[in-house]
Every structure is written in structure tokens, then in C-alpha cells.
Amino acid sequence: MSALLALGLAMLAGWLALARLHLGIANETGSPDPAAPFFVTDPTLAQALYGRLHEAHPVDHYAFNGRAGEDVRLLLLVPARDYAAGFQVHFTLTGPCLPPEGLTPPFTATPLTIVGRDYRLVQSHVPPLPADGPYRVAVRRDAGTGAYCLCLGRREGAYADAAMRARIDRLLDGA
């Protein structure tokens, strides 16, 4: 019984740690239309946007307004299970003072464990924004089917409630 209690406490501690790091948001229906992106009102707030891509839904679009020098961090994570099953995804950032084709950071496959879930960090972009203006992030499926987590921002300040965490779990579990 003490092992079960310890596991429960560890899971709770993990959720609390994640809650302090990022506001979790489930984007179950996706944002496949570039004319109607999922708009992030505060790109400095640490947020984890969860989505799912497949052959019939190969891209999600996100948008935000940024300021020159703003420290907006972008990370793309894939659950290790989906990564091992062949799910490949990447993001491209477009906006003022970036190349016309956008910026596609180098690929990695760095293992991470967050709240008891194993992920692969597949891309990251950490430098501050180069100019004021509108920015776009396109998350594109290259192969396979699976979930992703697009993290952006650094500033802590908002947390997912239990209902949102349950929606995120369903999305990650493929439900």
C-alpha cells in the first residue's frame, strides 16, 4: 500500500510541477486553416498547447503578436510512444525580420519525462523575437499519426484546472 501511495504522491507532485511551468491547453479540434489560426493572446505566458495530427489533418496553425526582444521560447514535444511509432512533426516560425520561408529550427530527439510521461523534444527556438509584429507557427505532420505539445513562453502565471488536464490526457492517449 505504501508503494501505491508513493506513486500517487509522485504523480500529484508531477502535475503540480507542470502546472507551475506551463498553462496546459488542449486544442482537440486543431487549427488547420491558416486564415483561422489558434490565437495566443500572451506569448510570454508559459503555455503548453496540445494537438493531434494525422493524414486528414496534417497541420495546425498558431498566431501571436510579439515585440522586438521579447523572450518567447518555442519547444515542440512528441510523446515517446507516438515518436517510436513513427510520428514525425516539425514547426516553422514566420514573422517580421525572419526569412520569407520562415525559420525551421534543427531537429533533435532529446528524451524528457514530464509528469510521468515520456516525450521527445524534437525542436526548440529560444532567441528573443527580432521585431514587433504578427508571428505565425505552423506545426506540420511529416509522417505517422500522433499527439504533439507546442510549448511557448517563459513567464509563469496561469495553471490548467482538473478538467483541462483530463482533456489533455485524453488527447495524449488518442481518445
Helices and strands as residue ranges (DSSP letters): H 2-21, E 23-26, E 38-39, E 47-53, E 59-66, E 74-79, H 80-84, E 88-94, E 110-114, E 117-125, E 133-143, E 146-152, H 162-172
